[in-house]
C-alpha cells in the first residue's frame, strides 16, 4: 500500500473498548508486553517501563489517563511512539492495522485547552468503516509527570525515514523482518499482535500439515503454524530455536513459527518490487520482494540477512486464508450464539460457495464438512468403555459437559478401530447437545473443489441411520497430483439418526 502526499497514514489499535489511531510517522513498532520494570515516577498512568534494546521506555495506560477501570488484558502489547525524538510506550489490547485518510475528513474535537487534549478528533476508516478516535502525540508527550526518553543519536533505536516532505515520510511503514532457515521475510509490523521467544508447542489433534501443535498464551490455545510450510517453501528446521509471531484473525489467532525475529525497520513501500507469480508456490500470500539494499544501512542488520532480497508477506491474505482461518476457529472454540446457529444449520449452503472439509481415516480416507466440527479432542484413555460390541464407547467430560463418544468406524463399517496415539474425537452439536465421534486418525483440512451427489436408491428415509451413513455424497479435494474424490459423511445428520435410534431402543 503506497501512501500519497494527499493522504495521511494512521496506525489503528484498540484499548479500553475504544478504536484509537495515531499518525504513522509517530509509530515505531509493536512489541509484546512482558514483565514491566518499576520506574521512579509519580504519575499513576505510568505502569512501568519496558526495555527497548537498551532504552527504558515508560509505558502508560490510557485507561488510567481517561479515568477508566484498568482491567487485566488477555493479550497485552505495547505500541512504541516517538514525537520530537521522545519515546513513549502505550499499552494496547490489539492492533487493528494501517489505514489512510484525507485530512479534510477528520472531525476535530474542541476542548477548553485544546493543546492539552489527548483526543483531538475522529475519522471513519475507508477500509472497514470503523469510526476511529485520533490521539494527539503532542498531548501525550505533555502528560503531567510522565517521563520521556530521548532517542536522539541512539544507535539502538530505529531511525525515522529521513528527509523529504511530510508526504514522503508517510510512505515509510514499519516492517517486521523475519528469518526462516535461509529465507528472509518482511511483514507489516502493525499486523503482528505480539511475538513470543522460544514458545512451548503442545501436542494437538490438529498437528498435521503446516500446524505443529498449539501454543498457550494468556490462558488461550493458539494454533502454531510453520510459516515456511504455509508459504509452500519447505519446512522450518525444528532442531534450531524458534520464535512465534501471533496474528489476530476475525475468528481467533494464529502463531507463525520462525527461526528468528530480526528487527523492525521503516521501509518505503516504493522499494518493494514485483516478482513473477510462477516464481512462488503461493504468490497470493506475498506483496512483492524487498531488495536487501533498501534496508537501513546498520552494519549489524545487513550482516544478519544473508540473502539478496526479502519476501514481503501480504498480511491481509494471511489473515483471510481459508486454511489458516479454520484452524484458528476450531482451536479458539468460539461458542457464541451466532456460531452455534451456523453449526446447527450446516449443510444448507447456498450458491456455489466453496467450503472446507476435514478428512480422516476410516477404511479409507473420508471427509466431513469442517463447519460442523465444534471441537477436535485427542482420544484419551480416560474415556470409560461401556462395551466392545456396540458403537457407543463411553462419555467424556469437557468444560463441565458430559459428551457421549461414538466409534465412527464401528458405526460406518461395522468393525472397531484400533485405538492409537493418532486417534481423535470430532465433537459436533445437535439441538444444543454435543456428541463426539472417535476416529483413528486425522488427515487434513482442505477446500472442496466440487461436491457431486450420486442418485439415491429407494427414495428418502427420514431419521434412518443407515440412510444417513450411506448418503452417496462425494467431495473432490486437493489440487494437481493431490486431487481425490472422497465419500462425505454428514456427522450432524448421523448424530441425530443415532440419537433417535438409541432413544427408540431405550
Buried (B, 14 or more C-beta within 10 A) or exposed (E): BEBEEEBBBBBBBBBBEBBBBBBBBBBBBBBBBEEBEEBEBEBEBBBBBBEBEEBBBBBBBBBBBEEBEBEEBEBBBBBBBBBEBBBBBBBBBBBBBBBBBEEEEBEEBEEEEEEEBBBBBBBBBEBEEBEBBBBBBBBBBBBEEBBBBEBEEBEEBBBBBEEEEEBBBBBBBBBBBBBBBEBBBBBBBBBBBBBBEEBEBEEBBBBBBBBBBBBEBEEBBBBBBBBBBBBEBEEBEEEEEBBBBBBBBEEBBBBBBBBBBBBBBBBBBEBBEEBEEEEBEEBEBBBBBBEBEBBBEBEEBEEBBEEEBBBBBBBBBBBEBBBBBBBBBBBBBBEEEEBBEEBBEBEEEEEEEEBBBBBBBBEEBBBBBBBBBBBBBBBEEEBEEEEEEEBBBBBBEBEEEEBBBBBBBBBBBEEBBEBEEBBBBBBBBBEEEBBBBBBBBBBBBBBBEEBEEEEEEEEEEEEEBEBBBBBEBBBBBBEEEEEBEBBBBBBBBBBBBBBBBBEEEE
